């Protein structure tokens, strides 16, 4: 069989392939067989979807089959949470049953079985290995975390990054920081100026659980600076990023960030200082840029204002976000668009046309094609998305954007833009000798 087979799960979570049915995915109004797939990337996870009946393609009957039981047992749908650096192309196909719970805040990708392996409709969008699970050495992570906690025993941010981010939530960025490499996270803000539907650090009520707790304090510029200077002096391709999933909007504490950047740049020109933001606080962004910000990543779930506002519930306008991009670009700051991909919506013709306008004016340097972590039905129903609107497929969308805007880079991570501290290379050479 040259088409992957449907996967289902029983009540105990045992995953079973159904040779009788081909797999299906959702990338529009109706389920369809995915046209391309890759082996399930290392570091991915498999989820069962309670209250959701899997759908497959019955080739003999020539129709969609909804599976309620298999081999005499009730079953539920299965999905993949694909590893970082990969972009999902299709969601799982299922029928939601009455009373089904809202799914946790993860991205759900269709998954099938062929040639004795799991496969997913996805594409590797970034070759960078910084969050590849195969590069993480657990023993060295524990050693690195212990070193940081000991050296910076009076630094609240260091303790938070190691105890919560690295060791509890196993945040890849915090784990890399413990290993002394690449991009380090710098959560700073307890508050936010928007109320995003899929916020992973704050959810009102009990209808859905936040993935992690928000930082409970605001670090001082001194606490931030000493950690960054150490990282910039010793890490390979070092990046320090304000604005993480475990905080609110970093620009609500722009004075702290601006002072931190000034203190860092007073000591070293090396490393890249990045800010992840919703871009709503234009004046505050200007402060941070003036202090010496190198790059900014602005998040959008949609290039269309009506869908953006329905998801974010911002205390600012969509035009404020566009003005923030203009200000950053006019000041020579590298601008990335953190574009949340939701197959069947992101690739709609109307969304493509709106994205084109942003790439024309104000323009960006990089699109980070990241997956939106949310229950698909909850997202569609809350935003009142018209699923019957034509969708071209995520890969086709990427191809069209690449053809029309060849200077816009594609990726997943915040890039290292500057220079490494030459003392790091000297120390490395001496160590080898």
Buried (B, 14 or more C-beta within 10 A) or exposed (E): EEBBBBBBBBEEEEBBBBEBBBBBBBBBEEBBBBEEBBEBBEBBEBBBBEBBBBBBBBBEEEEBBEBEEBEEEEBBBBBBBBBBBBBBBBBBBBBBEEEBEEBBBBBBBBBBBBEEEBBBBBBEBBEBEBBBEEBBEEEEBBEBBEEBBEEBEEBBBBBBBBBBBBBEBEBBBBBBBBBBBBBBBBBBBBEBBBBBBBBBBBBEEEEBEBBBEBBEEBBBBEBBBBBBBBBBBBBBBBBBBBBBBBBBBBBBBBEBBBBBBBBBBEEBEBBBBBBBBBBBBBEBBBBBBEBBBBBBBBBBBBBBBEBBBBBBEBEBEBEBBBBBBBBBBEEEBBBBBBBBBBBBBBBBEBBBEBBBEBBEEBBBBBBBBBBBBBBBBBBBEBBEBEEEBEBBBBBEBBEBBEEEBEEBBBBBBBBBBBEBBEEBEEEEEEEEE
